[in-house]
Amino acid sequence: MAENTDQKVNPVVAVARAWCNTSLILRIVIGLVIGIVLAFAIPGGNEAIELLGTIFVSALKAVAPCLVFFLVMSALANAKTSGGMKDVIILYVACTLVAAAVAVAASYIAPTVVTLPSAEGIENTSPQGIGEVLSTLILKLFSNPIGSLTDANYLGILVWAVFLGIALRSASEGTKDVLKSMADAVNKIVGWVIQLAPIGICGLVYASVSSNGIGIFEEYGHLILVLVACMAFVALVTNPLLSFLCMGKNPYPLVLRTLKDSGVTAFFTRSSAANIPVNMQLCEKLGLDPDGYGVSIPLGATINMGGAAITITIMAMAVAQTLGIVIDPLTAVILCVLAAVSACGASGVAGGSLLLIPLACSLFGVSNDIAMQAVAIGMIIGVIQDSCETALNSSSDVLFTASSQYRALKKEGIEIAPGKDHAPYHQADAK
């Protein structure tokens, strides 16, 4: 009897298990398709269906400020320094800054306007000039920390997280462990919210298609095109240029090797952290020093976030252009720095770069309610955006690690062909 009882499975439980075991990408696609079908089947807007999207966006709004605060503070407090990493760190930072600059340039060349439902009928009171931008920026930077969290003032949150993170570097290991546990806990909550994305996207797509028709996907297509074009440009032009400046050799054999062996895997796993073993194995095949890549690869999965900087910048610029905000060159430079700094906090978090869009939008005085609409759109296009972003981030970890080591070996008189397999390097081999 016991065996028969065990074999009986509640149909609801069986469906729930099958749903949870299905790839998140596939579930998001299913939610998107259901939303479109419902928009045509039940035209005119249904409050119950639209509520699904509203709840999802509200959950994102609630968790995002805590995520930025604890993630940045914990990362700085627990950061470990290592010798011999100067060139790699410079390349990582330069890549992220250049990626943000490429995204700004692309936004000027191909402006993107997206439909933001919550922005309809709202008068634009955002800063319109560098003087007002800087004034607003300074006031937000030094606001009350508790008020910054409750009001979702991301600039204030970022500043206090940085200050507290640096101050807590000298704290006991127990205190640092508590900070890391808090960051992990918030990260886990974000993961739970992201699991609701298919349901939330169903409601959001239903509301968008009901109000604007199927033509709304033309906007999304343009947005995806700009994002992917920027990431391809960084992967095939600016990153190779940085690599060439570092090692003084043709970088493309190494670039293509990293994209093939690391980028393709990262595209499908959509996780820089999960791709670390793949990158370590590739570094071993390239004959790199394990003492170097054993530190630089995990570090790159944390701070080398060119793809995330592109996403944050493009989406923030799209919101500003949708609202008619004129962004002058100096403000654009500030946006590049802000996007690069905030992108470093996106590592290891599902949809982390999307949740940092409000931080960049706050530079223009855009309200959290409106910025979160851009986050929701990012979730819809995330099936492509997140995969390309991760592929760029992860492959460039190996690219810059190898470039820095090839530079060091060249100084010692050892020449290695970039991108080729080599026996592991030992200091004793130096001539």
Long-range contacts (C-beta under 8 A, 24 or more apart in sequence): 20-195, 24-194, 24-195, 24-197, 24-198, 25-270, 25-383, 27-197, 27-198, 28-197, 28-198, 28-201, 28-379, 28-380, 28-382, 28-383, 29-383, 30-198, 31-197, 31-198, 31-199, 31-200, 31-201, 31-202, 31-205, 32-201, 32-202, 32-205, 32-380, 34-202, 35-201, 35-202, 35-203, 35-204, 35-205, 35-206, 35-209, 36-205, 36-206, 36-209, 36-214, 38-202, 38-206, 39-205, 39-206, 39-209, 39-210, 40-209, 43-210, 44-210, 45-207, 45-210, 45-211, 46-206, 46-210, 49-202, 49-203, 49-206, 49-207, 50-203, 50-206, 50-207, 50-210, 51-203, 52-199, 52-200, 52-202, 52-203, 52-206, 53-200, 53-201, 53-202, 53-203, 53-204, 53-205, 53-206, 53-207, 53-376, 54-203, 55-200, 55-203, 56-193, 56-196, 56-197, 56-199, 56-200, 56-201, 56-203, 56-204, 56-376, 57-200, 57-204, 57-372, 57-373, 57-375, 57-376, 59-193, 59-196, 59-200, 60-193, 60-355, 60-372, 60-375, 60-376, 61-152, 61-368, 61-369, 61-372, 63-186, 63-189, 63-190, 63-193, 63-355, 64-152, 64-355, 64-356, 64-358, 64-372, 64-375, 65-148, 65-149, 65-152, 65-154, 65-157, 66-149, 66-186, 67-186, 67-187, 67-190, 67-349, 67-352, 67-355, 68-154, 68-157, 68-158, 68-161, 68-342, 68-345, 68-355, 68-356, 68-359, 69-149, 69-157, 69-160, 69-161, 70-161, 70-179, 70-182, 70-183, 70-186, 71-161, 71-183, 71-186, 71-187, 71-345, 71-349, 72-158, 72-161, 72-162, 72-165, 72-345, 73-161, 73-162, 73-164, 73-165, 73-168, 73-179, 73-183, 74-165, 74-176, 74-179, 74-180, 74-182, 74-183, 75-165, 75-183, 75-302, 75-344, 75-345, 76-161, 76-162, 76-165, 76-166, 76-168, 76-169, 77-164, 77-165, 77-166, 77-168, 77-169, 77-171, 77-175, 77-176, 77-179, 78-176, 78-179, 78-180, 79-169, 82-295, 84-291, 84-292, 85-292, 85-295, 85-296, 85-299, 87-246, 87-403, 87-404, 87-407, 87-408, 88-292, 88-296, 88-299, 88-300, 88-400, 88-401, 88-404, 89-299, 89-303, 91-242, 91-243, 91-246, 91-400, 91-403, 91-404, 92-299, 92-300, 92-303, 92-304, 92-400, 93-303, 93-340, 94-242, 95-234, 95-238, 95-239, 95-242, 95-304, 95-306, 95-396, 95-400, 96-303, 96-304, 96-305, 96-306, 96-309, 96-340, 96-343, 96-344, 97-309, 97-336, 97-337, 97-340, 98-234, 98-238, 98-242, 98-306, 99-230, 99-234, 99-238, 99-306, 99-307, 99-309, 99-310, 99-340, 100-309, 100-310, 100-312, 100-313, 100-335, 100-336, 100-337, 100-339, 100-340, 100-343, 101-336, 102-230, 102-233, 102-234, 102-238, 102-310, 103-230, 103-309, 103-310, 103-313, 103-314, 103-317, 103-339, 104-313, 104-317, 104-332, 104-335, 104-336, 106-226, 106-229, 106-230, 106-233, 106-314, 107-226, 107-313, 107-314, 107-317, 107-318, 107-321, 110-222, 110-226, 111-321, 112-219, 112-222, 112-223, 112-226, 112-314, 112-317, 112-318, 112-321, 113-219, 113-318, 113-321, 113-322, 114-219, 114-220, 114-223, 114-318, 114-319, 114-322, 114-374, 114-377, 115-208, 115-211, 115-212, 115-216, 115-219, 115-322, 116-319, 116-322, 116-323, 116-370, 116-373, 116-374, 116-377, 117-207, 117-208, 117-211, 117-373, 118-369, 118-370, 118-372, 118-373, 119-322, 119-323, 119-370, 119-373, 122-370, 124-323, 124-324, 124-325, 125-365, 126-320, 126-323, 126-325, 126-364, 126-365, 126-366, 127-325, 127-364, 127-365, 128-325, 128-326, 129-328, 130-328, 130-330, 130-331, 133-331, 133-334, 133-363, 133-364, 136-365, 137-334, 137-363, 140-362, 152-358, 152-368, 153-362, 154-356, 154-358, 154-359, 154-362, 155-359, 155-362, 155-363, 157-359, 158-341, 158-342, 158-359, 187-348, 187-349, 190-349, 190-350, 190-351, 190-352, 190-355, 191-350, 194-350, 194-351, 197-351, 197-379, 197-382, 200-376, 200-379, 201-376, 201-379, 201-380, 204-376, 204-379, 204-380, 205-380, 220-377, 220-380, 220-381, 223-314, 223-318, 223-377, 223-381, 224-381, 224-384, 224-385, 226-314, 227-310, 227-311, 227-314, 227-381, 227-384, 227-385, 227-388, 228-384, 228-385, 228-388, 230-310, 230-314, 231-307, 231-310, 231-388, 231-389, 231-391, 231-392, 234-306, 234-307, 234-310, 234-392, 235-259, 235-263, 235-391, 235-392, 235-395, 235-396, 239-306, 239-396, 239-399, 239-400, 242-400, 242-403, 243-399, 243-400, 243-403, 246-400, 246-403, 246-404, 246-406, 246-407, 247-403, 247-404, 247-406, 247-407, 247-410, 247-418, 248-407, 248-410, 249-406, 249-418, 250-418, 251-399, 251-403, 251-418, 253-417, 253-418, 253-419, 253-420, 254-399, 254-402, 254-403, 254-418, 254-419, 255-399, 255-419, 256-419, 257-282, 257-286, 257-419, 258-282, 258-395, 258-396, 258-398, 258-399, 258-402, 258-419, 259-391, 259-395, 261-285, 261-398, 262-394, 262-395, 262-397, 262-398, 263-391, 263-392, 263-394, 263-395, 264-391, 265-394, 266-390, 266-391, 266-393, 266-394, 266-395, 267-387, 267-388, 267-390, 267-391, 268-387, 269-390, 270-386, 270-387, 270-390, 271-348, 271-390, 272-300, 272-301, 272-347, 272-348, 272-390, 272-393, 272-394, 272-397, 273-301, 273-347, 273-348, 275-301, 275-390, 275-394, 276-301, 278-394, 279-394, 279-397, 279-398, 282-398, 283-398, 283-401, 283-402, 284-424, 285-421, 285-422, 286-398, 286-402, 286-419, 286-420, 286-421, 286-422, 287-416, 287-421, 287-422, 287-423, 287-424, 287-425, 288-401, 288-402, 288-405, 288-424, 288-425, 289-405, 289-425, 290-424, 292-401, 292-404, 292-405, 293-401, 293-405, 296-397, 296-400, 296-401, 296-404, 297-397, 297-398, 297-401, 300-393, 300-396, 300-397, 300-400, 300-401, 301-347, 301-348, 301-393, 301-394, 301-397, 302-344, 302-347, 302-348, 303-344, 303-347, 304-393, 304-396, 304-397, 304-400, 305-340, 305-343, 305-344, 305-346, 305-347, 305-353, 305-393, 306-343, 306-392, 306-393, 306-396, 307-353, 307-388, 307-389, 307-390, 307-391, 307-392, 307-393, 308-343, 308-346, 308-352, 308-353, 308-356, 308-389, 308-393, 309-336, 309-339, 309-340, 309-343, 310-389, 310-392, 311-353, 311-354, 311-357, 311-378, 311-385, 311-389, 312-339, 312-342, 312-343, 312-346, 312-353, 312-356, 312-357, 312-359, 312-360, 313-339, 313-360, 315-354, 315-357, 315-360, 315-374, 315-375, 315-377, 315-378, 316-357, 316-360, 316-361, 316-363, 316-364, 316-374, 318-374, 319-357, 319-361, 319-364, 319-366, 319-370, 319-371, 319-374, 320-361, 320-364, 320-366, 323-364, 323-366, 323-370, 325-364, 325-366, 327-364, 331-363, 331-364, 334-363, 335-360, 335-363, 338-363, 351-378, 351-379, 351-382, 351-386, 353-378, 353-386, 353-389, 354-378, 354-379, 354-382
